[in-house]
Amino acid sequence: MKNESERRLAVIFPGIGYHKDKPLLYYATKLLQGRGYEIVNITFRDMPAKIKGDREMIKKAAEIASLQAKEQLAEIDFTAYEKIIFIGKSIGTVALAKFAGEHEIKAKQVWYTPLEETFSYNQHEVIAFIGEDDPWSNVDNVKKYALEQGITLYSYEGSNHSLESENVDKNIEILREVIKKTRDYLFSRKSYSLSSKMI
C-alpha cells in the first residue's frame, strides 16, 4: 500500500543536447510524476563544443557537468526523502554517478546511453541502456564495465546515442520498450540479473 506521507525525490541529469523534453527523459519524468515524486531538473550551460570522439574533451565536459550538478543540488536535504531516484542521459550519467558516490546517496539509478567515464564511480543499483551504434562510447567497453560491476545493460541494435535509427517505427518501439523496462525496474519487485542483453 502506498504511503501518502512518504517523500519521494527524482533528479534528472540531462545530456548536453538531450534535455528534459526529449523523449527518454520526458516519459521517464511522466512516470515519476505519476508516482508522486518531486522532480528536480539539472541544467548544464557553457559546455565545450565538438567533444564527440575526443576522450579528453569528454572528461572536461563531465567535470563541468559534475560541478554544475553539485552546485544545483547543494541546498537539497536528501535525508528528508524516503525514496530517491536519479535518471541520467549521456554526460549526465557521469555527473549522476559521481554525485551519488561522493555524497553516498542511496538512489535507484537509470542510465540512458552512459559514457565509459560513468563506470568510474562504481555504482550498483543501476539499470542502463545503450545503442549498438552509439558513437560517443566504445560500446564493447561499456558492456564489459557493466558486466564487471553487476549492472544490467540493455543494448539496441542499429541505434545511436539517442537510441534512435532512421526507422521511425523502430524508434517508437524502442522508446516504448525502454520506458517499460525503466518502469519495471523502478517500481516492481522484479529481480534484475547481472547481464548485458541485446534487443
N, C-alpha and C positions, 0 to 999 in steps of 0.2 A: 504493500500500500504506500502511495506517495505521501511523504511528509511535507505538508504545506509550509511549515516554518523553516524547512531546510534551505540554507542559502547556497546557491549554485552560481559558479562563475565560469565563463568561457572567454579565452583570449585568442583572437585571430591575428596571426602573423602573416602578412601578405608576401607576395614576391615583389620584385622591382617593378614589373609592368603588369603584374597579375594581382589586382586589388580586390577589395571585399565584394565588389559587384560582379566579378567574373564567376562563371558557373559553379566551379567546385566550392569556392568559399561562400558564395551566395546561398546555395542549397544546404550546405553544412550548417550555416548560421540559422537558416529557417528551421532545421531540425532542432537545434539547441534552443531557439526561442520558444518552440512548441513544448519544450520540456521545462520551461521556467528558468532558463539560465540568463543571468545578466551577461551582456556582451560587451567586451572591450575590444575595439579595433585599433591595432597598431598601424601607424603610417610611417613610411620611410621617405626621406627627402634628400636631395643633393647627393644622389648616388652616382658612382662613376659610370661613364658610358663605355660601350663596346668592351664588355668584360667576358662575353661568352668565349670559351675556349682558352682563356688566359687564367690559369690557376692562381697566380699571384694577385691579379686584379679581383678575382672572385673572393679570395681571402680578405683583401682590403675591404670589399663591399660588405662581406659578412661581419667584419669588425665594426664597420659603421652602423650596420643594421642592429647588431647586438647592443651597441652603446645607446642608440635611439630607443630601442625597446626597453632597455633598463631605465632610461630617463622617464619614459611614459608610464611605466609600471611602479615607479618609486613610491607613490602615495597609496598603493593598494595593500591592505592588510589581508594577506592570503589566509591567515589563520582564522579569519572570520567566516570562511566558507567550508561547508561540509563536502562539497564536490567541486572539483576543478578540472576543466578540460582545456588543453592547448591544441590548436589546429594551425598548421603552417603550410606555406607553399614556397617551394624553391629556396631562395636565400632566407626566407622567413623561418624555414625549418632549422637553419643553423642558429639563428637568434633564439628561437624557441628552446632548442636543446641546451644551449649554453646557459640561458637564464634559469631553466629548470634545474640544471645541475649545480650551478653556483649558489642558488638560493634554496636548494633542497625542497623544491615544490613537488609534492606528490600529486601529479596530474596525469590523467589519461591523455595520451598524445596521438594525433593523427598527422602524418607527414605526407603531403601531396608533392610528388616529384622532388624528393630530398636530394641535396648535393652530397658529394663524397665527404665534404667537411662536416656535415651534420653528424656523422657517426663518430666524430672525435670525442663526443661528450658522454658516451656510454649510457644512454637512456634505455629503459627496459619496457615499460608499459606503453608500447607503441604498435600502431599498425601503419603501413606505408604503401604507397602506390607509385609506380614509375612506368614511363613509356619505353618500349624496347628501342625506339629511335630517338631517345632524348639526347640532344647534342650538348647539354650542359654538364653531363656526368659520364664517366665510364660506367656503363650500366652493369658490366660484369663485376666491377669493384663494388658497386652498390649492393649487388646480390650477395657477394662474398661477405661484406661487412654485416649485412642484415642477418645472414645465417650465423655468423660468429657471435653476434650479440643477442640472438634469440628474438629477432624482430620479424613478424610476419610481413612479407613484402609481396604485393601483387604486381605483376608486370603485364603490360598490354602491347601485343604485337602490332607493329605499324603505327604506333602512337608517339607523338613528340613530347615536348616539355609541358604542353598544356593538356596532355592525354588526349590529343586530337590527331586526326589524319585528314585527308581530302574527302573522305566519305562522311557526309553529314549524318546519315542514318546510323553508321557505326559509332560516331561520336556521341550521339544521344544514348545509344545502348550502353556505351562505356560509362557515361555520366550516371545513368540510372544504376548501373552495377556498383560503381564506386560509392555512391551515396548510400545505397542499400548496405554495403559492407561497412561503411562508416557508422551507420545507424546501429547495425547489429553489434559491432564491436563496442560502441559506447553504451548501449542501453540493454543489451541482452546478457544472459549468463553464459553464453556460448564460450567455449574454451578455444583459444587460437593456438595452433601448433607453431613450432619454430621452423619456418619454411619459407621458401621463395616459390611463388606459384605463377605460372604463365596463363593468361586469359586470352 
